Amino acid sequence: MGLIRLRVREFAQEKGWTLKEVSDRTGIPYSTVKKYAQAPKMATVNYTALQKLAEVFDVMVEDLVEVLER
């Protein structure tokens, strides 16, 4: 199983948004957005949340995910 990191913080900063604003814009709970932004490595993630994040940042899902290990 591979590990990934989500680039939530980087995209939020590019937009000038706080993590709370990202939460408000996506409808994803703040605690989840914060976890995704701060976790250095994750094995699982909710795909629906990824789609919402990619949509609000106007990027592809693949751009949001950084593969750390395969």
C-alpha positions as CSV (number, residue, x, y, z in Angstrom):
1,M,0.0,0.0,0.0
2,G,1.3,3.4,-0.9
3,L,1.4,6.6,1.1
4,I,0.3,10.0,-0.1
5,R,0.3,13.6,1.1
6,L,-2.4,16.0,0.0
7,R,-1.4,19.5,-1.1
8,V,-4.3,21.2,0.6
9,R,-2.2,23.8,2.4
10,E,-0.3,24.8,-0.7
11,F,-3.4,25.3,-2.8
12,A,-5.2,27.2,0.0
13,Q,-2.2,29.5,0.3
14,E,-2.2,30.1,-3.4
15,K,-5.9,31.2,-3.2
16,G,-5.3,33.2,0.0
17,W,-7.7,31.0,1.9
18,T,-7.6,29.7,5.4
19,L,-8.3,26.1,6.1
20,K,-11.7,27.2,7.6
21,E,-12.5,28.9,4.3
22,V,-11.6,25.7,2.4
23,S,-14.0,23.8,4.8
24,D,-16.8,26.3,4.2
25,R,-16.3,26.3,0.4
26,T,-16.2,22.5,0.1
27,G,-18.6,21.4,2.9
28,I,-15.9,19.1,4.2
29,P,-15.7,19.3,8.0
30,Y,-12.9,21.6,9.3
31,S,-11.3,18.8,11.3
32,T,-11.0,16.7,8.1
33,V,-9.6,19.6,6.0
34,K,-7.1,20.3,8.9
35,K,-6.1,16.6,9.0
36,Y,-5.6,16.5,5.3
37,A,-3.5,19.7,5.3
38,Q,-1.3,18.6,8.3
39,A,-0.8,14.9,7.8
40,P,2.7,14.2,6.5
41,K,1.7,10.8,5.2
42,M,-1.7,9.1,4.7
43,A,-2.7,5.6,3.5
44,T,-6.3,6.3,2.9
45,V,-8.4,9.3,2.0
46,N,-12.1,9.9,1.1
47,Y,-12.3,10.1,-2.7
48,T,-15.5,12.3,-2.6
49,A,-13.5,14.8,-0.4
50,L,-10.7,14.7,-2.9
51,Q,-13.1,15.6,-5.7
52,K,-14.6,18.4,-3.7
53,L,-11.2,19.8,-2.9
54,A,-10.0,19.5,-6.5
55,E,-13.1,21.3,-7.7
56,V,-12.9,24.2,-5.3
57,F,-9.1,24.7,-6.1
58,D,-9.9,24.3,-9.8
59,V,-7.3,21.5,-10.2
60,M,-7.3,17.8,-11.1
61,V,-7.4,15.3,-8.3
62,E,-4.0,14.1,-9.5
63,D,-2.6,17.6,-8.8
64,L,-3.8,17.5,-5.3
65,V,-2.1,14.2,-4.4
66,E,1.6,13.8,-3.9
67,V,2.7,10.1,-4.0
68,L,5.3,9.5,-1.2
69,E,5.7,5.7,-1.4
70,R,4.4,2.9,-3.6
